[in-house]
Amino acid sequence: MSHFITGFPGFIATRLVRKLAGIHPEENFKLLVHPSQIEKAENAVRELDRETESSNGRFEIILGDITKSDLGITNADIHLDTSQISHLFHLAAIYDLAVGEEIAEKVNVQGTLNVTNWAKGLPNLQRYLYFSTAYVSGRRKGTVLETELIDINGFKNFYESTKFKAEVIVQRNWDQIPTTIIRPGVVMGDSRTGETDKFDGPYFVMRFLDKFSRLPIPNLGRGEALFNVVPVNFVVDTVAYLSHYEGSIGKVYHLVDPVPHRAREAFEMICKAQLGTKPKYSIPLSLVGAALSIPSFRRWLGVEKETLEYFSIGPVYDSSQAQQDLAALRISCPDFATYIDTAVKYFLENKDSTDKLIKVT
């Protein structure tokens, strides 16, 4: 049987394939790759072959495009035997807080509809594992349950709104497909090595500190929001095991830190790890927002304005379902305080790597 993965050779998808390949040495992997990513995908497959000592085409690239019907799989791949696909992992999406509406709708919503419809035609599918996000909660406050998917107060950006619509599509069809939905918080690099593929999310804070390292550093607003970040290895380990755990069918999991820090506390930890000091005073978020409204300034700083909203009070993500099932699998989320030094060290060593920098417009 085969595992079929969209979003390869993305950072999470590649690490997930590596993890699954180690756990299930008898399984093959069909990797849906957009034509624009073929060279990177071929390099990633060669590395996987080397690491797993495979030479029998265990990792097969399938050219396609989730925004097209039948996933745009080309005639060259008509040999794909869909009856052999037992697990479908849908990771392909636009992960960008500043994404425009049109492209977000096309990839996140239409793409998910296409993948979900395609899944219905897989005769021996045992699991459809869909990557959503905790931020389908939008502007909600208070406690958000894993069993809820409600649009009450709207969304902060098109990333959130389109991922909400996409999850609605998946949930409307999960009575026809054995489905597990994953809602991670903000995914950081590996907690053991610091490795990440791009410097976004909390790394915007590190970029901010890097630019102003010679000046007294301020706290940004009150920082009362909960800092919902998780390391990529926690997410990958969780998904790899839940995808083969019968008890996870028909469930949604919040993969968040069950005891998260406040944004101000996390900001101070990053500042201490990066600069050896703590913030000296506070400035209102409105002032920072005004500065980031100037295109030339935010491009110089390398920070998206949309990031600021996540420093304001947001929801509390209940993860009771995840904690219960992960306890049985002996998987737990590392505390941010235990790996922030590693994350900062990796950032400082790679901060000039252009392929890791997010283009800010």
Buried (B, 14 or more C-beta within 10 A) or exposed (E): EBBBBBBBBBBBBBBBBBBBBEEBEEBBBBBBBBEEBEEBBEEBBEBBBEEBEBEEEBBBBBBBBBBEEEBBBEEEBEEBEBEBBBBBBBBBBBBBBBBEEEBBBBBBBBBBBBBBBBBEEBEEBBBBBBBBBBBBBBBBEEEBBBEEBEBEEEBBBBBBBBBBBBBBBBBEBBEEBBBBBBBBBBBBBBBEBBBBBBBBBBBBBBBBBBEEEEEEBBBBBBBEBBBBBBBBBBBBBBBBBBBBBEEBBEBBBBBBBBEBBBBBBBBBBBBBBBBEEEBEEEEEBEEBBEBBEEEEEBEEBBBBBBBBBBBBEBBBBBBEBBBEBBEEBEBEBBBBEEBBBBBBBBBBEBBEEEEBBBEBE
